[in-house]
Amino acid sequence: MAAPAVPASEGGAASAFARFAASQKLFVYMCAIFVACLLLGDVIGGKIIRTPLGPISVGIIPFPVTFLLTDVVNDFYGRRGARFLTMLGFYMALLAWVLLQVTTLMPVDGSTYFTQSEYAKVFGGSAQLFVASMVAYLVGQFLDIQVFQFWKAITQSRHLWLRSTGSTIFSQAIDTVTINLIFGRVTAGWGWGFIGAKIGREYVIKFVVAVLLTPVIYTVHGAVVRGLGIEPAAHEGKKS
C-alpha cells in the first residue's frame, strides 16, 4: 500500500530544504557568516585600540573572515556567486543602517540602560560608519572579484595563492583608503596626518593578514573538495 501523500502545507518547505545539495547548504552558511562579520565590523569599527604599530580600528578583526569567504565563494561559485554575496552584504548593511537611524531618533524612557547621547554616539556613529564602509566595501569587493577571476583565468585555475592573495591585496588597498578618507575626515574630523598614518598601519596589517590567510584558504579549499565533494567553478574561457 502506497504511503499517503504529504500535503504541500505540511512540511513542504522543510522537505525542500532537506533536498538542498551540499553546495547549496554551504553557500547559505558562508553567506550567513559573511553578513554577520560584515555588520559586526561596521558596528564596532568606531573603537580604536592600541597596537605595536599604533592605533587601529577593532573593525579590522572580523573583516579578514570576509576576505576569506569572498575568495572561497569566488572560486567555487564563480563571478555570479561572488556578486550575489557582495550585494546580499550590501542590502543587509543598508537594512542595518536604516534600523540604526530609526532607533537613534526614537525618544528614550527613563528606565533606559543607554542614555540618548550614549546610544547616539555608539550606534549613530556606527550608522555614519556604515555609509563610509559600504562605499569602500562595494568598490573593494567588485575589484576583488574582477582581479580574482582575472588571475584564475590567466593561470587556468592553478596557483590558488596568487588569485586569492593578489586580489585581496589590491581590493583592500582601495577599501582602506576609501573608508578612512570618508569616515575619518567627514565624520570623525581626524587630521590628514593621522588619517594617512592610520591608512598605512591598517593596510600593512591587512597585507600581512592576507598572506597569513593563504594556508587557511588552502585548508578550506581542500575541505570543501575532499570533505563535501564540491568542485571549484571552471575558470573563465573554459567550458564547465
Secondary structure, 3 states (H helix, E strand, C coil): CCCCCCCCCCCHHHHHHHCCCHHHHHHHHHHHHHHHHHHHHHHHCCCEECCCCCCEEHHHCCHHHHHHHHHHHHHHHHHHHHHHHHHHHHHHHHHHHHHHHHHHHCCCCCCCCCCHHHHHHHHHHHHHHHHHHHHHHHHHHHHHHHHHHHHHHHCCCCCHHHHHHHHHHHHHHHHHHHHHHHHHHHHCCCCHHHHHHHHHHHHHHHHHHHHHCHHHHHHHHHHHHHHHCCCCCCCCCCCC
